[in-house]
C-alpha cells in the first residue's frame, strides 16, 4: 500500500521481524500493511510473550547485527544493498523491490556499510507517527461517511420537494379545469336564461296571434322575426338540456343547466363545489312526485330519472322516513 506510507520496510525499521509481519498480513487477510500495522499494535504483548518470540530467537532477525562469530573474517563482505540514486541501505530483496517500485530508482550495488537498526527512541517516534497516521485516516474515513450521509439526505429532501411540486402542479391543473368548467356552466346558464326569455316572448306572440285578431296580425307585421319562432315552437319539446333548481339544507338554492344525458353524479359534483351549507354527506329527493334518489341512481342520465326539462331537487342530510 504505497499510498498509506506503511510498507514492509517501514515495519522492519520499527523493529518488527519479518515473521511477525507475515503473520500479521496473514491474520488480516493480506489486505495491506496498514491493517497489518493495526494488528501488530493490538497484539504486541501477545507476540512478544508467545512461541513466536521463542522461534524467532533461533532465526536471526535481518535487522540484528551479525554475531561476532559470523562477522569474523567478513569485514570485506557486503553487509547491505545501497541505492546509488538516494543512498538508502537495504537488507532484503523485498525491501529493494519495494523501494524500486515506489521511487523508480534502479541503480543498486552491494555495500560494506551496515544498516543500523532503529534506536528505541526512533522506534517510538515512528510508532507515534504511524498511530497519528492511522488516527488521521480514521478521521478522514468518518468525515467521508458523514459527507456521504449528508449527500444522501440532500437527495432524499430534493426527491421529496420534487414530489410535492409535482403534486401541486397536478392540483393547479385540476383547479384550472374546475374554474374553466364553472365558466362554461355560467355561460350555458346565461344562454339558457336567454332561451327561456325568447320562449316567453314567443309564447306571448303566439297568444296574441290566436286571440288578438287584427291586433295580433299588426304585432306580427311590426315584428316579422317573431313569426319563425312561433312556427318552430313545437319542436322545442325535444330538449337537449334540463334546468335544475337545487335547494340546500340552509334554505339557499342553486340553479344550473345540465345536459339531459349527464349522470346524476354530475349534479352531485356541482353541489359539492358550490354548496354553502357545509360538507356533510347528502342525498337528493323530489317532492312532486316524491322520490328519493339512491346511490345506484348516480350513474343514471337525468332524462331517465324524470328530471327533464326542469325539476327541483332537495338536498337532505338523512334519508327521510
C-alpha positions as CSV (number, residue, x, y, z in Angstrom):
1,X,0.0,0.0,0.0
2,X,2.3,2.8,-1.2
3,X,-0.4,5.4,-0.7
4,X,-0.6,4.8,3.0
5,X,3.1,5.3,3.6
6,X,3.3,2.0,5.5
7,X,5.2,-0.9,3.9
8,X,7.3,-3.9,4.7
9,X,10.4,-1.8,5.0
10,X,8.7,0.6,7.3
11,X,7.6,-2.2,9.7
12,X,11.0,-3.7,9.7
13,X,12.6,-0.4,10.7
14,X,10.1,-0.2,13.6
15,X,11.6,-3.4,15.0
16,X,9.0,-6.0,13.8
17,X,10.5,-9.1,12.5
18,X,9.6,-10.4,9.0
19,X,8.0,-13.4,10.7
20,X,5.7,-11.1,12.7
21,X,4.9,-9.0,9.7
22,X,4.0,-12.1,7.6
23,X,1.8,-13.4,10.5
24,X,0.1,-10.0,10.7
25,X,-0.6,-9.9,7.0
26,X,-2.0,-13.5,7.1
27,X,-4.2,-12.7,10.1
28,X,-5.6,-9.6,8.3
29,X,-6.3,-11.4,5.1
30,X,-3.4,-9.8,3.2
31,X,-5.3,-6.5,2.9
32,X,-2.2,-4.4,3.2
33,X,0.4,-3.2,5.6
34,X,-1.8,-0.6,7.2
35,X,-4.2,-3.3,8.5
36,X,-1.1,-5.4,9.5
37,X,0.2,-2.4,11.4
38,X,-3.0,-2.1,13.4
39,X,-3.0,-5.8,14.1
40,X,0.7,-5.7,15.3
41,X,0.0,-2.8,17.6
42,X,-3.0,-4.6,19.1
43,X,-1.2,-7.9,19.6
44,X,2.3,-6.6,20.5
45,X,2.2,-8.2,24.0
46,X,0.9,-11.5,22.8
47,X,3.6,-11.7,20.1
48,X,6.4,-10.8,22.5
49,X,5.4,-13.5,25.1
50,X,4.3,-16.2,22.7
51,X,6.0,-19.0,20.9
52,X,6.8,-16.7,18.0
53,X,9.3,-14.9,20.2
54,X,10.9,-18.3,21.1
55,X,11.1,-19.4,17.5
56,X,12.5,-16.0,16.3
57,X,15.4,-16.5,18.6
58,X,16.5,-19.4,16.6
59,X,16.4,-17.4,13.4
60,X,18.4,-14.2,13.2
61,X,16.4,-11.1,12.6
62,X,17.7,-9.4,9.4
63,X,17.8,-6.1,11.4
64,X,20.1,-7.6,14.1
65,X,23.8,-7.2,13.5
66,X,25.6,-10.5,12.8
67,X,27.2,-12.2,15.8
68,X,30.9,-12.0,16.4
69,X,31.4,-15.5,15.0
70,X,29.5,-14.7,11.9
71,X,31.4,-11.5,11.4
72,X,34.8,-13.0,11.8
73,X,36.8,-12.7,8.6
74,X,33.9,-11.0,6.8
75,X,35.0,-7.4,7.0
76,X,35.1,-7.1,3.3
77,X,31.8,-8.9,2.7
78,X,28.7,-7.0,1.6
79,X,26.5,-6.2,4.5
80,X,23.8,-4.3,2.7
81,X,22.5,-3.2,-0.7
82,X,22.8,0.5,-1.4
83,X,20.6,2.7,-3.7
84,X,23.1,4.8,-5.7
85,X,20.3,7.2,-6.5
86,X,19.3,8.2,-3.0
87,X,21.9,6.5,-0.7
88,X,19.5,4.4,1.3
89,X,20.6,1.0,2.6
90,X,18.6,-2.2,2.4
91,X,19.0,-5.7,3.7
92,X,16.4,-7.9,1.9
93,X,15.4,-8.3,-1.7
94,X,11.8,-7.5,-0.8
95,X,12.9,-4.1,0.5
96,X,14.9,-3.4,-2.7
97,X,11.9,-4.3,-4.9
98,X,9.5,-2.2,-2.9
99,X,11.8,0.8,-2.9
100,X,12.4,0.5,-6.7
101,X,8.7,0.3,-7.4
102,X,7.9,3.2,-5.1
103,X,10.7,5.6,-6.1
104,X,11.6,4.5,-9.7
105,X,15.2,4.1,-8.7
106,X,17.1,1.4,-10.5
107,X,20.8,1.7,-9.6
108,X,21.7,-0.6,-6.7
109,X,25.0,-2.0,-5.5
110,X,26.5,-4.1,-2.7
111,X,27.9,-2.2,0.2
112,X,30.0,-3.0,3.2
113,X,28.0,-0.4,5.2
114,X,25.8,-2.0,7.8
115,X,22.2,-0.8,8.1
116,X,21.9,0.1,11.7
117,X,18.7,-0.8,13.4
118,X,16.5,1.9,14.8
119,X,17.0,3.0,18.4
120,X,14.2,2.7,20.9
121,X,13.6,6.5,20.6
122,X,13.4,6.2,16.8
123,X,11.1,3.3,17.0
124,X,8.9,5.1,19.5
125,X,8.8,8.2,17.2
126,X,8.0,6.1,14.1
127,X,5.3,4.3,16.1
128,X,3.8,7.6,17.2
129,X,3.8,8.8,13.6
130,X,2.1,5.6,12.5
131,X,-0.6,5.9,15.2
132,X,-1.2,9.5,14.2
133,X,-1.4,8.4,10.6
134,X,-3.9,5.7,11.5
135,X,-5.9,8.2,13.6
136,X,-6.0,10.7,10.7
137,X,-7.2,8.0,8.3
138,X,-10.0,7.0,10.7
139,X,-11.0,10.7,11.0
140,X,-10.9,11.0,7.2
141,X,-13.0,7.9,6.8
142,X,-15.5,9.1,9.4
143,X,-15.7,12.5,7.6
144,X,-16.2,10.8,4.3
145,X,-19.0,8.7,5.8
146,X,-20.6,11.9,7.2
147,X,-20.4,13.7,3.8
148,X,-21.9,10.6,2.1
149,X,-24.8,10.5,4.6
150,X,-25.3,14.3,4.2
151,X,-25.4,13.8,0.4
152,X,-28.0,11.0,0.7
153,X,-30.1,13.2,2.9
154,X,-29.9,16.1,0.4
155,X,-31.0,13.7,-2.4
156,X,-33.9,12.5,-0.2
157,X,-35.0,16.1,0.5
158,X,-34.7,17.0,-3.1
159,X,-36.8,14.0,-4.1
160,X,-39.4,14.9,-1.5
161,X,-39.6,18.5,-2.8
162,X,-39.9,17.3,-6.4
163,X,-42.8,15.1,-5.4
164,X,-44.5,18.0,-3.6
165,X,-44.0,20.3,-6.5
166,X,-45.4,17.7,-8.9
167,X,-48.5,17.2,-6.7
168,X,-49.0,21.0,-6.6
169,X,-48.8,21.2,-10.4
170,X,-51.4,18.5,-10.7
171,X,-53.6,20.3,-8.2
172,X,-53.2,23.6,-10.1
173,X,-54.1,21.9,-13.3
174,X,-57.2,20.3,-11.7
175,X,-58.3,23.6,-10.2
176,X,-57.8,25.3,-13.6
177,X,-60.1,22.7,-15.1
178,X,-62.7,23.2,-12.4
179,X,-62.6,27.0,-13.0
180,X,-62.9,26.6,-16.7
181,X,-65.9,24.2,-16.2
182,X,-67.6,26.8,-13.9
183,X,-67.1,29.5,-16.5
184,X,-68.6,27.2,-19.2
185,X,-71.5,26.4,-16.8
186,X,-72.2,30.1,-16.2
187,X,-72.2,30.8,-19.9
188,X,-74.6,27.9,-20.5
189,X,-76.8,29.2,-17.7
190,X,-76.9,32.6,-19.3
191,X,-77.8,31.1,-22.7
192,X,-80.4,29.0,-21.1
193,X,-82.0,32.1,-19.4
194,X,-81.9,33.9,-22.8
195,X,-83.6,30.9,-24.4
196,X,-86.3,31.0,-21.7
197,X,-86.9,34.7,-22.3
198,X,-87.1,34.1,-26.0
199,X,-89.6,31.3,-25.5
200,X,-91.7,33.5,-23.2
201,X,-91.7,36.2,-25.9
202,X,-92.6,33.7,-28.5
203,X,-95.5,32.4,-26.3
204,X,-96.8,35.9,-25.9
205,X,-96.8,36.5,-29.6
206,X,-98.5,33.1,-30.1
207,X,-101.3,34.0,-27.7
208,X,-101.7,37.4,-29.4
209,X,-101.8,35.8,-32.8
210,X,-104.5,33.3,-31.6
211,X,-106.7,35.7,-29.5
212,X,-105.9,39.2,-30.6
213,X,-107.2,39.1,-34.2
214,X,-106.1,42.0,-36.2
215,X,-104.0,43.5,-33.3
216,X,-102.0,40.2,-33.3
217,X,-101.6,40.5,-37.0
218,X,-100.4,44.1,-36.6
219,X,-98.0,43.0,-33.9
220,X,-96.7,40.2,-36.2
221,X,-96.3,42.7,-39.0
222,X,-94.3,45.1,-36.9
223,X,-92.2,42.2,-35.5
224,X,-91.6,40.0,-38.5
225,X,-88.8,38.0,-36.7
226,X,-91.3,36.5,-34.2
227,X,-93.2,34.6,-36.9
228,X,-90.5,31.9,-37.4
229,X,-90.2,31.5,-33.7
230,X,-93.9,30.7,-33.4
231,X,-93.7,28.1,-36.2
232,X,-90.7,26.4,-34.5
233,X,-92.2,26.3,-31.0
234,X,-93.5,22.6,-31.2
235,X,-90.1,21.1,-32.0
236,X,-88.6,22.8,-28.9
237,X,-90.0,20.0,-26.8
238,X,-87.2,17.8,-27.9
239,X,-85.0,19.0,-25.0
240,X,-81.2,18.6,-25.0
241,X,-80.8,20.3,-21.6
242,X,-82.6,20.5,-18.3
243,X,-82.7,23.3,-15.8
244,X,-82.4,22.2,-12.2
245,X,-83.1,24.2,-9.1
246,X,-81.3,22.6,-6.1
247,X,-82.4,23.6,-2.6
248,X,-79.7,23.3,0.1
249,X,-80.3,22.4,3.7
250,X,-79.7,26.0,4.8
251,X,-82.6,27.3,2.6
252,X,-80.5,28.7,-0.2
253,X,-80.9,27.5,-3.8
254,X,-78.5,26.7,-6.6
255,X,-79.7,26.8,-10.3
256,X,-77.8,25.2,-13.1
257,X,-78.4,23.8,-16.6
258,X,-77.2,20.2,-17.4
259,X,-77.3,18.1,-20.5
260,X,-80.1,15.5,-20.3
261,X,-77.6,12.7,-20.8
262,X,-75.4,13.8,-18.0
263,X,-75.5,11.4,-15.0
264,X,-76.9,12.4,-11.6
265,X,-73.3,12.2,-10.3
266,X,-72.5,15.4,-12.3
267,X,-75.2,17.2,-10.3
268,X,-73.6,15.9,-7.1
269,X,-70.2,17.3,-8.1
270,X,-71.8,20.7,-8.9
271,X,-73.4,20.8,-5.4
272,X,-70.2,19.8,-3.7
273,X,-68.3,22.6,-5.4
274,X,-70.9,25.3,-4.8
275,X,-72.8,24.4,-1.7
276,X,-72.9,26.9,1.2
277,X,-74.4,24.6,3.9
278,X,-71.3,22.6,4.9
279,X,-69.8,19.4,3.6
280,X,-71.9,16.8,5.3
281,X,-72.9,13.7,3.2
282,X,-76.2,14.3,1.4
283,X,-78.8,12.7,-0.9
284,X,-81.3,14.1,-3.5
285,X,-85.1,13.9,-3.4
286,X,-88.0,15.4,-5.2
287,X,-91.4,16.2,-3.7
288,X,-93.7,16.2,-6.8
289,X,-93.7,13.4,-7.3
290,X,-91.9,12.3,-4.1
291,X,-88.8,10.3,-4.9
292,X,-85.6,9.6,-3.1
293,X,-82.5,9.0,-5.3
294,X,-80.3,6.2,-4.1
295,X,-76.6,5.7,-4.7
296,X,-77.3,3.4,-7.6
297,X,-79.1,6.3,-9.4
298,X,-75.8,8.3,-9.6
299,X,-74.8,6.7,-12.9
300,X,-78.3,7.2,-14.5
301,X,-78.8,10.0,-17.0
302,X,-81.1,12.9,-16.0
303,X,-83.7,12.2,-18.6
304,X,-84.2,8.6,-17.4
305,X,-84.7,9.9,-13.8
306,X,-87.6,12.2,-14.9
307,X,-85.6,15.4,-14.3
308,X,-86.2,16.9,-17.8
309,X,-86.9,19.7,-18.9
310,X,-86.7,21.1,-15.4
311,X,-87.0,20.0,-11.8
312,X,-86.5,20.9,-8.2
313,X,-84.0,18.8,-6.3
314,X,-83.9,18.9,-2.5
315,X,-80.6,18.2,-0.6
316,X,-81.2,16.2,2.5
317,X,-78.6,15.0,5.0
318,X,-80.5,12.0,6.1
319,X,-82.8,9.6,4.3
320,X,-86.4,10.8,5.0
321,X,-88.6,8.4,6.8
